[in-house]
Amino acid sequence: RLVGLAERCASLPCGVPLCEDCASGVVRDLNARLRDAREERDRLQAAFAELEAGDGGPSHGALSDAEFAAEEAARELEVSELRAALASARRERSALADEAVRLRAQRAEQEAEEEAW
C-alpha cells in the first residue's frame, strides 16, 4: 500500500518510489492526515455526546421557534417605525424647503422695498 501511495506522488525528488526520504515524507503526510482525522473524530464525538446529554431543546444561543418569532416581530416593528420616521423626516425636509423658498421671497420683497425708499 505504501508503494502504491509513493508511486502516485508525481513529484518525487529522486525519481525512486521508495527511497528512504520519499517513504518518510509519505509516512509523515499520512501521520498528519491520521492525526487530523482523529482530532475531527474527537470533536464530532464530543459534539454528539453534548447533543445526547442535552434535553433536546435549544442550546448555545439557538432560539426556539417562539423566541425567533418574537425577535422577527420586534425587527418588523422596528423597521416599520424607522420607515415612519423616514417618511416624517422627508415631510419635514419638504416643509423646511418650502419655508426657505418663502423666506427668500420675503427677503427679496423687503430688499426691493428698501431700495424703493
C-alpha positions as CSV (number, residue, x, y, z in Angstrom):
1,R,0.0,0.0,0.0
2,L,2.9,2.3,0.8
3,V,4.4,1.6,-2.6
4,G,1.1,2.5,-4.3
5,L,0.9,5.8,-2.4
6,A,4.5,6.6,-3.1
7,E,4.1,5.8,-6.8
8,R,1.1,8.2,-7.0
9,C,3.4,11.1,-5.9
10,A,4.0,12.9,-9.1
11,S,6.9,15.0,-7.8
12,L,9.3,12.5,-6.3
13,P,12.6,14.4,-5.9
14,C,14.8,11.4,-6.5
15,G,12.6,9.5,-9.0
16,V,12.7,6.3,-7.0
17,P,9.3,5.5,-5.5
18,L,10.5,4.1,-2.2
19,C,13.7,5.8,-1.3
20,E,14.1,6.5,2.4
21,D,13.4,10.2,2.1
22,C,10.2,9.7,-0.1
23,A,8.9,7.0,2.1
24,S,9.5,9.2,5.2
25,G,7.7,12.0,3.5
26,V,4.7,9.8,2.7
27,V,4.6,8.4,6.2
28,R,4.8,12.0,7.7
29,D,1.9,13.1,5.4
30,L,-0.2,10.0,6.3
31,N,0.5,10.5,10.0
32,A,-0.6,14.2,9.8
33,R,-3.7,13.2,8.0
34,L,-4.4,10.5,10.5
35,R,-3.9,13.0,13.4
36,D,-6.3,15.5,11.8
37,A,-8.9,12.8,11.2
38,R,-8.6,11.6,14.9
39,E,-9.0,15.2,16.1
40,E,-12.0,15.7,13.9
41,R,-13.5,12.4,15.2
42,D,-12.9,13.5,18.8
43,R,-14.6,16.9,18.1
44,L,-17.6,15.2,16.5
45,Q,-17.9,12.6,19.3
46,A,-17.8,15.4,21.9
47,A,-20.5,17.4,20.0
48,F,-22.6,14.3,19.6
49,A,-22.2,13.5,23.3
50,E,-23.2,17.0,24.2
51,L,-26.3,16.7,22.0
52,E,-27.2,13.4,23.5
53,A,-26.8,14.8,27.1
54,G,-29.0,17.8,26.3
55,D,-32.7,17.9,26.8
56,G,-33.3,18.3,23.1
57,G,-34.1,21.9,23.4
58,P,-32.2,24.9,22.0
59,S,-28.7,25.5,23.3
60,H,-25.7,27.6,22.7
61,G,-27.5,30.6,21.7
62,A,-30.0,28.9,19.4
63,L,-33.5,30.3,19.6
64,S,-36.7,28.4,20.0
65,D,-39.4,28.9,17.3
66,A,-41.3,31.2,19.7
67,E,-38.2,33.3,20.5
68,F,-37.4,33.5,16.8
69,A,-40.9,34.7,16.0
70,A,-40.8,37.2,18.8
71,E,-37.5,38.6,17.6
72,E,-38.8,38.7,14.0
73,A,-41.9,40.6,15.1
74,A,-39.7,43.0,17.0
75,R,-37.5,43.6,14.0
76,E,-40.5,44.1,11.7
77,L,-41.9,46.7,14.2
78,E,-38.5,48.4,14.3
79,V,-38.4,48.5,10.5
80,S,-41.9,49.9,10.4
81,E,-41.0,52.6,13.0
82,L,-37.9,53.5,11.0
83,R,-39.9,53.8,7.8
84,A,-42.4,56.0,9.6
85,A,-39.6,58.2,11.0
86,L,-38.0,58.4,7.5
87,A,-41.3,59.5,6.0
88,S,-41.7,62.1,8.7
89,A,-38.2,63.4,8.1
90,R,-38.9,63.6,4.4
91,R,-42.1,65.6,5.1
92,E,-40.2,67.9,7.4
93,R,-37.5,68.4,4.9
94,S,-40.0,69.3,2.3
95,A,-41.8,71.7,4.6
96,L,-38.4,73.3,5.5
97,A,-37.6,73.7,1.8
98,D,-40.9,75.4,1.2
99,E,-40.3,77.7,4.2
100,A,-36.8,78.5,2.8
101,V,-38.4,79.4,-0.5
102,R,-41.0,81.6,1.3
103,L,-38.3,83.3,3.4
104,R,-36.1,84.0,0.4
105,A,-39.1,85.5,-1.5
106,Q,-39.9,87.6,1.6
107,R,-36.3,88.8,1.9
108,A,-36.3,89.7,-1.8
109,E,-39.5,91.7,-1.3
110,Q,-38.0,93.5,1.7
111,E,-34.8,94.3,-0.2
112,A,-36.9,95.7,-3.1
113,E,-38.9,97.8,-0.7
114,E,-35.7,99.1,1.0
115,E,-34.3,100.1,-2.4
116,A,-37.6,101.9,-3.2
117,W,-37.3,104.1,-0.1
